[in-house]
Amino acid sequence: MKIKKVLALGLVAMMSTAAFAGCGSKDNGSTTTGDAEGTTTTADGASGQVYYLNFKPEADEAWQEIAAQYTEETGVPVTVITAASGTYEETLSSEIIKDEAPTLFQVNGPVGLANWKDYCYDLKDTSLYNELTSDAYALYDGDAVAGIGYVIESYGIIVNTELLQQAGYELSDIASFEDLKTVAEDITARSDELGFSAFTSAGMDGSSDWRFKTHLANLPIYFEYQDKGIDSTDAIEGTYLDNYKAIWDLYINNATCDPSELAGKTGDDAENEFADGQAVFYQNGSWEYANLTAKGMTDDQLAMIPIYIGAGDEANQGLCTGTENYWCVNSEASEEDIQATIDFLTWMVTSEAGTQMLADQIGVIPFKSAADTTNLFVLNDRDYTENGKTPVSWNFTTMPSEEWKNGVGSALTAYAAGTGSWDDVVTAFVDGWASEYAAANN
């Protein structure tokens, strides 16, 4: 069975180097906690071990700490290895065929599951599955539960409210794309006087480009799906690509750097620019809260607002909220390791330590014993929803392939540098979607 899967994985690796949209900007190396060599029987009789291939570089330190705490409490070895940003699929492809393969990995939804479903243990009726608040957070492969969604996250435009006020504006002044454009262009016109820019750099290297070729690209897809009453398609029409162009132009022409420099700008560059007070606006998500506060920013300086692109009912638009993070347990692992992994995850979503770590470092978790969060951006999303705003759903899990994202990203980069046209972006978006969907489904 494994020999056939190894052959299939060679094709997966050639087709895609990263099936995830990457919610992080740090290229962490592999790090471990515990002993990954062989099945272990602990002093208290527990057997098995856990090896988690973590997708989120920004949460690596938190995972190392919680893994060590679990091992101390139970004696069960837990190894956490974190793939560098933008390399998760490639890393998983190489790790899954090893004798000591990950017992726990993740996929980003139905498209990602297609590559890995043969390795997914059926979690239906396990202790982990039974902790879900709704089976809507279960990822199904037929009748089998192939994955469990473990976090609900939000992204939007993070605002340095102190700088915004210094520029003469309040959050309430921004309730549409035209409002955002007015504020951003005014800040740019007075940037020498103010001492800061409107937007951070929209870096298009591998640690940052997912923010725009995936997360920002979600907006035109979302509004087209809303118009048609669909949740996936084999052929995107690009109805809202003029709006995509408008927000991209706003980002790159009112930023801390010239558009021609974006190919070399990183996720760390944008994060540091924002934390250092060089820009008012920074597109990112709730996962970024811990990084910004660790750099000294406080809740009084921060807020998250929707990404307005001049489409839909902007007065009632909320943040982009959803999940692309599903835990999967490796069905090829030993029975002892499978059970050890399910036990670890169940502890993560029921214990005080586990639920608090997930709430503070990851976001809202859809489990019965979830701890409340102190993450301001999660609370911002909650406020929007409670005030009747409609969250923008995450539709990028329906993007046909990583190659499609890369094509859009390359076209955006060339357009910003002046070496390509917007027509190239449209071609990559529309024609690329049709060809990649056909290739993936034939």
C-alpha positions in Angstrom: 0.0 0.0 0.0 2.8 2.5 1.0 4.7 1.8 -2.2 1.8 2.8 -4.3 1.3 5.9 -2.2 5.0 6.9 -2.6 4.7 6.8 -6.3 1.6 9.0 -6.1 3.3 11.4 -3.8 6.1 12.0 -6.3 3.4 13.4 -8.6 1.9 15.5 -5.8 5.3 17.0 -5.1 5.9 17.9 -8.7 2.5 19.4 -9.1 2.6 21.6 -6.0 5.2 22.8 -3.5 2.7 24.1 -1.0 -1.0 23.5 -1.0 -1.6 26.0 1.8 -2.2 29.7 1.9 0.3 30.1 4.6 -0.7 32.1 7.6 2.7 33.1 8.7 5.8 34.9 7.6 8.7 33.4 9.4 10.9 30.7 7.8 11.4 28.7 10.9 13.7 25.6 10.7 12.5 22.2 12.0 12.2 22.1 15.7 11.3 19.1 17.9 10.1 18.2 21.4 10.2 14.6 22.5 11.8 11.5 21.0 10.7 10.4 17.5 12.5 7.1 17.5 10.2 4.1 18.0 7.0 3.5 19.9 7.3 4.3 23.6 5.7 2.9 26.6 5.7 5.4 29.5 6.0 4.7 33.2 2.3 5.0 33.7 1.6 2.4 31.0 0.6 4.8 28.2 2.0 3.8 24.8 2.6 5.4 21.5 4.1 8.7 20.4 3.0 11.8 18.5 4.8 13.5 15.6 3.1 16.7 14.5 4.1 18.3 11.3 3.1 21.9 12.0 1.9 24.2 9.3 2.0 27.5 11.2 5.6 29.0 11.7 4.2 31.8 13.8 2.9 29.3 16.3 6.0 27.1 16.5 7.2 28.3 19.9 3.8 27.8 21.4 3.5 24.3 20.0 6.9 23.4 21.4 6.0 24.6 24.9 2.6 22.9 24.9 4.1 19.6 23.6 6.7 19.7 26.3 4.0 20.3 29.0 2.0 17.3 27.6 5.0 15.0 27.7 5.8 16.1 31.3 2.2 15.4 32.4 1.7 12.1 30.5 5.1 10.7 29.6 4.0 10.5 26.0 6.7 11.8 23.6 5.5 14.6 21.4 7.6 15.8 18.5 6.7 19.0 16.7 8.5 19.9 13.5 7.5 23.1 11.8 7.8 23.4 8.0 9.3 26.7 6.7 6.7 29.1 5.4 5.5 28.1 1.9 7.0 24.6 2.0 4.4 22.6 3.9 3.2 20.3 1.0 6.8 19.7 -0.1 7.8 18.9 3.5 4.8 16.6 4.1 5.5 14.8 0.8 9.1 13.9 2.0 8.2 13.2 5.6 5.1 11.0 5.1 7.1 8.3 3.4 9.7 7.9 6.2 9.6 5.1 8.7 9.0 7.6 11.4 6.4 9.6 9.5 4.2 12.3 11.0 1.3 10.9 13.0 -0.5 14.3 12.7 -0.6 16.6 9.7 -3.0 19.0 8.2 -4.8 19.9 4.9 -6.4 23.1 3.8 -9.8 21.8 2.8 -11.4 19.7 0.0 -8.7 20.5 -2.6 -5.9 19.7 -0.2 -7.6 16.6 1.0 -7.7 15.2 -2.5 -3.9 14.7 -2.3 -3.8 13.1 1.1 -7.1 11.3 1.7 -5.4 7.9 1.5 -3.4 8.8 4.6 -6.3 10.1 6.6 -7.6 8.0 9.5 -11.4 8.1 10.0 -11.9 10.3 13.0 -15.7 9.7 13.1 -16.9 9.1 16.7 -13.4 9.5 18.2 -13.0 11.5 21.4 -11.7 14.4 19.3 -14.6 14.4 16.9 -17.1 14.2 19.8 -15.7 17.5 21.2 -16.7 19.5 18.1 -19.5 22.0 18.6 -20.8 21.1 15.1 -20.0 18.5 12.5 -19.8 21.5 10.1 -16.2 21.7 11.2 -15.5 18.1 10.1 -13.9 17.5 6.7 -15.6 14.5 5.1 -14.3 12.0 2.5 -17.6 10.2 1.7 -18.9 9.1 5.1 -15.5 9.1 6.7 -14.2 12.1 8.8 -10.8 12.7 7.2 -10.0 15.9 9.1 -11.1 18.1 11.9 -11.2 21.9 11.6 -9.4 23.2 14.6 -9.5 27.0 14.4 -11.7 29.7 13.0 -9.6 32.7 12.0 -10.2 36.2 10.6 -8.2 38.4 8.4 -8.6 42.0 7.2 -6.6 45.2 7.3 -4.8 45.7 10.6 -4.8 49.4 11.6 -2.3 51.3 13.8 -5.0 53.5 15.4 -2.5 55.9 16.9 -1.0 56.7 13.5 -4.4 56.9 12.0 -5.4 59.6 14.6 -2.1 61.4 14.0 -3.1 61.6 10.4 -6.4 63.2 11.5 -8.8 60.2 11.1 -10.8 57.7 13.2 -11.7 54.2 12.5 -15.3 55.3 11.9 -14.1 57.4 8.9 -13.4 54.1 7.0 -16.5 52.2 6.0 -16.0 51.6 2.3 -13.3 51.3 -0.4 -13.7 55.0 -1.3 -13.2 56.0 2.3 -10.1 53.8 2.5 -8.7 55.2 -0.7 -9.3 58.8 0.4 -7.5 58.2 3.7 -4.6 56.3 2.2 -4.0 58.7 -0.6 -4.1 61.7 1.8 -1.5 60.0 4.1 0.7 59.4 1.1 0.4 63.0 0.0 1.6 64.1 3.5 3.9 61.2 4.3 7.0 63.3 4.6 5.2 65.6 7.0 3.7 62.7 9.0 6.7 60.5 9.0 4.9 57.3 8.0 3.2 55.7 5.0 -0.3 54.4 4.4 0.4 50.7 3.8 3.2 48.3 4.6 5.1 46.7 1.7 3.0 44.1 -0.1 5.9 41.6 -0.2 5.7 39.0 -3.0 8.3 36.6 -1.9 7.2 33.2 -0.6 6.8 34.3 3.0 4.3 37.0 2.1 2.7 36.5 -1.4 0.0 34.3 0.0 -1.6 37.4 1.5 -2.4 38.7 -2.0 -2.5 35.7 -4.4 -4.7 33.8 -2.0 -6.2 35.9 0.8 -6.8 39.1 -1.2 -7.8 37.1 -4.2 -10.6 35.6 -2.1 -12.5 38.8 -2.3 -13.4 38.9 -6.0 -14.1 35.1 -5.8 -16.4 35.6 -2.8 -18.5 38.3 -4.5 -18.8 36.4 -7.7 -19.9 33.3 -5.8 -22.4 35.5 -3.9 -23.9 36.8 -7.1 -24.3 33.3 -8.5 -25.4 31.6 -5.3 -22.6 29.0 -5.6 -19.7 27.8 -3.4 -17.4 26.5 -6.1 -16.9 26.6 -9.9 -14.9 25.1 -12.7 -14.7 28.4 -14.5 -14.3 31.8 -12.7 -15.5 34.7 -14.8 -13.6 37.4 -13.1 -16.6 39.7 -12.6 -14.8 41.6 -9.8 -11.3 41.7 -11.1 -11.5 45.5 -11.6 -12.1 45.7 -7.9 -9.1 43.5 -7.3 -7.0 45.8 -9.3 -8.3 48.8 -7.4 -7.3 47.5 -4.0 -4.0 46.1 -5.3 -3.2 49.5 -6.8 -4.1 51.2 -3.6 -1.7 48.8 -1.6 1.3 49.2 -3.9 1.1 52.9 -4.7 0.7 54.1 -1.1 3.3 52.0 0.7 6.6 52.1 2.4 8.5 51.1 -0.8 8.3 51.5 -4.5 6.1 48.8 -6.3 9.2 47.6 -8.3 10.8 46.4 -5.0 8.0 44.1 -4.0 9.4 40.9 -5.4 12.2 41.0 -2.8 10.0 42.1 0.2 9.2 39.5 2.8 6.5 38.9 5.4 9.0 39.9 8.1 9.6 43.2 6.3 5.9 44.1 6.4 5.5 43.0 10.1 8.5 45.0 11.2 7.4 48.1 9.2 4.0 48.0 10.9 5.4 47.3 14.4 8.0 50.0 14.0 5.3 52.6 13.2 6.2 53.0 9.5 2.7 52.4 8.2 -0.9 52.7 9.2 -2.4 49.7 7.4 -1.2 46.1 7.2 -3.2 43.3 5.6 -2.9 40.2 7.7 -4.9 38.0 10.1 -5.8 37.2 13.7 -2.8 34.9 13.8 -0.6 38.0 13.7 -1.8 39.4 17.0 0.7 37.5 19.1 3.6 38.6 16.9 2.6 42.3 17.1 2.1 42.4 20.8 5.4 40.5 21.3 7.0 43.4 19.5 5.5 45.9 22.0 2.2 46.9 20.4 -0.8 47.2 22.6 -4.6 46.8 22.1 -4.9 50.6 22.3 -2.9 50.9 19.1 -4.5 48.1 17.2 -7.7 47.2 15.3 -8.8 45.2 12.3 -11.2 46.5 9.7 -12.7 44.7 6.6 -10.9 44.6 3.3 -13.2 46.9 1.2 -12.9 46.5 -2.6 -15.9 48.5 -3.6 -18.2 45.5 -4.1 -21.3 44.2 -2.3 -23.0 45.8 0.7 -20.0 47.5 2.2 -22.0 49.0 5.0 -22.7 45.5 6.3 -19.4 43.8 5.4 -17.4 42.1 8.2 -14.0 40.5 8.3 -12.9 37.5 6.2 -13.6 34.6 8.6 -13.3 30.9 8.1 -10.9 28.0 8.3 -8.4 26.2 6.1 -6.8 24.3 8.9 -7.8 20.6 9.4 -6.0 18.2 11.6 -5.5 14.7 10.0 -4.2 11.6 11.7 -2.0 9.4 9.6 -3.8 6.1 9.0 -0.4 4.5 8.2 0.8 5.0 11.7 0.7 2.2 14.3 -2.5 1.7 16.3 -0.6 2.9 19.4 0.6 6.1 17.7 -2.8 6.8 16.2 -4.4 6.5 19.6 -1.6 8.6 21.2 -2.2 11.3 18.6 -6.0 11.3 19.2 -5.5 11.5 22.9 -3.1 14.4 22.5 -5.5 16.3 20.4 -8.4 15.6 22.7 -6.2 17.0 25.6 -5.5 20.1 23.5 -9.2 20.8 23.0 -10.4 20.0 26.6 -7.6 20.9 29.0 -7.2 24.4 30.4 -3.6 24.6 29.1 -4.4 23.3 25.6 -7.5 25.4 25.0 -5.9 28.5 26.4 -2.9 28.1 24.1 -5.1 27.6 21.1 -7.3 30.5 22.0 -4.4 32.9 22.6 -2.0 31.8 19.8 -4.3 30.4 17.1 -7.8 31.8 17.4 -11.4 30.7 18.1 -11.6 26.9 18.3 -14.8 25.1 17.5 -14.8 22.7 20.5 -17.1 22.4 23.5 -14.5 23.3 26.1 -13.0 26.2 24.2 -11.4 28.9 26.3 -12.3 32.5 25.7 -9.7 34.5 23.8 -7.8 37.7 24.5 -6.9 38.1 20.9 -8.1 41.5 19.9 -8.6 40.7 16.3 -10.8 37.8 17.1 -12.8 40.1 19.4 -13.0 42.6 16.6 -14.6 39.9 14.4 -17.0 39.0 17.2 -18.0 42.6 17.5 -18.6 43.0 13.7 -20.8 39.8 13.7 -22.7 40.8 16.8 -23.5 44.2 15.2 -25.0 42.5 12.2 -22.1 42.6 9.8 -21.7 39.6 7.4 -18.4 37.8 7.5 -16.7 37.3 4.1 -16.3 33.5 3.8 -13.1 31.8 2.9 -13.5 30.6 -0.6 -9.8 30.2 -1.5 -10.1 26.6 -0.4 -11.8 26.1 -3.8 -8.9 27.6 -5.8 -8.0 24.9 -8.3 -4.4 24.4 -7.5 -1.2 25.9 -6.0 0.0 26.4 -9.6 -3.0 28.7 -10.1 -2.0 30.8 -7.1 1.5 31.0 -8.3 0.4 32.1 -11.7 -1.7 34.9 -10.2 1.2 35.8 -7.8 3.7 36.1 -10.6 1.3 38.2 -12.7 0.7 40.6 -9.7 4.4 40.9 -9.1 5.2 41.7 -12.8 2.3 44.2 -12.9 3.7 46.0 -9.8 7.2 46.1 -11.3 5.9 47.5 -14.5 7.1 44.5 -16.5 3.6 43.1 -17.0 0.1 44.3 -17.6 -3.2 43.9 -15.7 -4.4 41.8 -18.6 -1.8 39.3 -17.6 -3.3 39.1 -14.1 -6.8 38.6 -15.6 -5.5 35.8 -17.9 -3.8 34.1 -15.0 -6.9 34.4 -12.9 -9.6 33.4 -15.4 -7.9 31.2 -18.0 -5.5 29.8 -15.4 -8.5 28.7 -13.3 -10.2 26.9 -16.1 -7.0 25.0 -17.2 -5.9 24.1 -13.6 -9.4 23.0 -12.7 -9.6 20.8 -15.8 -6.1 19.3 -15.0 -7.0 18.5 -11.4 -10.3 16.9 -12.3 -9.4 14.9 -15.4 
